[in-house]
Amino acid sequence: MMSFSIPHLLVFLAVVILLFGTKKLRNLGSDLGLALKGFKKAMNDDEDESKNDNKLDDNK
């Protein structure tokens, strides 16, 4: 298995920044963050809905 050292990661990061630019990377990071927040919210909403359905079934 190949392991990466700090200098390898820094070179990789420099190449990525040169290819995409910092503005595009910042936009990509914020879009990814929003997508993860939306996913977590949807999962929590689904769990809450499931719990409410179980409570309704128990009351019958």
Backbone as JSON, one array per atom type, in Angstrom:
{
  "sequence": "MMSFSIPHLLVFLAVVILLFGTKKLRNLGSDLGLALKGFKKAMNDDEDESKNDNKLDDNK",
  "N": [[0.84, -1.17, 0.0], [0.49, 2.22, -0.77], [1.87, 4.99, 0.85], [1.38, 8.42, 1.71], [3.44, 11.22, 2.17], [3.91, 14.32, 4.0], [5.22, 16.26, 2.3], [4.51, 15.21, -0.26], [1.73, 15.5, -0.21], [1.54, 18.29, -0.04], [2.62, 19.09, -2.51], [0.72, 17.95, -4.21], [-1.56, 19.42, -3.42], [-0.74, 21.98, -4.25], [-0.67, 21.62, -7.03], [-3.36, 21.1, -7.55], [-4.48, 23.55, -6.79], [-3.3, 25.2, -8.68], [-4.46, 24.17, -11.02], [-7.28, 24.49, -10.66], [-7.76, 26.86, -9.27], [-8.17, 29.14, -6.51], [-10.64, 30.32, -6.03], [-12.57, 28.74, -7.34], [-12.2, 26.36, -5.93], [-12.99, 27.18, -3.39], [-15.7, 27.7, -3.85], [-16.5, 25.12, -4.55], [-16.02, 23.79, -2.14], [-17.87, 25.09, -0.43], [-20.27, 24.4, -1.68], [-20.21, 21.64, -1.36], [-20.34, 21.49, 1.43], [-22.92, 22.57, 1.88], [-24.43, 20.61, 0.61], [-23.92, 18.4, 2.25], [-25.03, 19.31, 4.67], [-27.73, 19.49, 3.9], [-28.23, 16.8, 3.39], [-27.85, 15.65, 5.95], [-29.93, 16.95, 7.31], [-32.16, 15.95, 5.96], [-31.92, 13.25, 6.65], [-32.29, 13.4, 9.44], [-34.9, 14.44, 9.51], [-36.25, 12.3, 8.39], [-35.81, 10.33, 10.33], [-37.18, 11.47, 12.5], [-39.77, 11.48, 11.48], [-40.18, 8.75, 11.24], [-40.09, 7.98, 13.94], [-42.36, 9.31, 14.89], [-44.34, 7.96, 13.45], [-44.1, 5.43, 14.6], [-44.92, 5.97, 17.23], [-47.59, 6.64, 16.8], [-48.55, 4.2, 15.87], [-48.22, 2.67, 18.18], [-50.1, 3.74, 19.86], [-52.51, 2.85, 18.95]],
  "CA": [[0.0, 0.0, 0.0], [1.3, 3.42, -0.9], [1.57, 6.02, 1.84], [1.75, 9.75, 1.27], [4.05, 12.04, 3.21], [3.49, 15.72, 3.98], [5.65, 16.94, 1.06], [3.7, 14.74, -1.38], [0.41, 16.13, -0.11], [1.69, 19.72, -0.36], [2.77, 19.2, -3.96], [-0.59, 17.65, -4.78], [-2.41, 20.58, -3.16], [-0.27, 23.07, -5.13], [-1.1, 21.31, -8.4], [-4.82, 21.28, -7.59], [-4.75, 24.99, -6.75], [-2.92, 25.75, -9.99], [-5.42, 23.74, -12.03], [-8.65, 24.95, -10.44], [-7.81, 28.19, -8.69], [-8.7, 29.14, -5.15], [-12.06, 30.71, -6.01], [-13.38, 27.57, -7.71], [-12.1, 25.41, -4.83], [-13.82, 27.7, -2.31], [-17.08, 27.44, -4.24], [-16.71, 23.68, -4.47], [-16.1, 23.45, -0.71], [-19.14, 25.55, 0.15], [-21.33, 23.58, -2.26], [-20.14, 20.34, -0.71], [-20.83, 21.68, 2.78], [-24.37, 22.71, 1.81], [-25.0, 19.31, 0.26], [-23.86, 17.55, 3.45], [-26.03, 19.81, 5.62], [-29.03, 19.08, 3.4], [-28.34, 15.35, 3.58], [-28.05, 15.39, 7.38], [-31.26, 17.42, 7.67], [-33.11, 14.99, 5.42], [-31.84, 12.04, 7.46], [-32.92, 13.68, 10.74], [-36.33, 14.55, 9.28], [-36.75, 10.95, 8.15], [-35.83, 9.64, 11.61], [-38.26, 12.06, 13.29], [-41.02, 11.0, 10.9], [-40.26, 7.33, 11.59], [-40.43, 7.9, 15.37], [-43.75, 9.72, 15.03], [-45.17, 6.87, 12.94], [-44.07, 4.36, 15.59], [-45.72, 6.39, 18.36], [-48.97, 6.54, 16.38], [-48.88, 2.78, 15.82], [-48.3, 2.16, 19.55], [-51.32, 4.27, 20.5], [-53.71, 2.19, 18.39]],
  "C": [[0.89, 1.24, 0.0], [0.9, 4.45, 0.15], [2.09, 7.36, 1.34], [2.34, 10.52, 2.44], [3.57, 13.48, 3.05], [3.98, 16.43, 2.7], [4.85, 16.5, -0.18], [2.33, 15.41, -1.39], [0.47, 17.62, -0.45], [1.85, 19.94, -1.85], [1.44, 18.95, -4.66], [-1.54, 18.83, -4.61], [-2.03, 21.75, -4.05], [-0.74, 22.85, -6.56], [-2.61, 21.53, -8.54], [-5.16, 22.76, -7.6], [-4.38, 25.63, -8.09], [-3.93, 25.38, -11.07], [-6.79, 24.41, -11.87], [-8.74, 26.38, -9.94], [-8.5, 28.17, -7.35], [-10.19, 29.47, -5.11], [-12.95, 29.51, -6.33], [-13.35, 26.53, -6.59], [-12.96, 25.87, -3.65], [-15.29, 27.45, -2.6], [-17.42, 25.96, -4.13], [-16.86, 23.24, -3.02], [-17.42, 23.88, -0.09], [-20.31, 24.75, -0.4], [-21.38, 22.2, -1.61], [-20.68, 20.42, 0.72], [-22.35, 21.8, 2.81], [-25.05, 21.39, 1.49], [-25.0, 18.38, 1.47], [-24.87, 18.0, 4.49], [-27.43, 19.39, 5.2], [-29.27, 17.59, 3.61], [-28.61, 15.02, 5.04], [-29.45, 15.81, 7.82], [-32.32, 16.44, 7.18], [-33.11, 13.7, 6.23], [-32.51, 12.24, 8.82], [-34.43, 13.8, 10.59], [-36.95, 13.18, 9.1], [-36.83, 10.17, 9.46], [-36.97, 10.15, 12.49], [-39.62, 11.55, 12.8], [-41.25, 9.53, 11.26], [-40.67, 7.16, 13.06], [-41.89, 8.28, 15.59], [-44.7, 8.64, 14.54], [-45.23, 5.73, 13.95], [-44.93, 4.71, 16.8], [-47.22, 6.28, 18.01], [-49.44, 5.09, 16.34], [-49.03, 2.2, 17.23], [-49.57, 2.6, 20.25], [-52.57, 3.57, 20.01], [-54.05, 0.95, 19.13]]
}
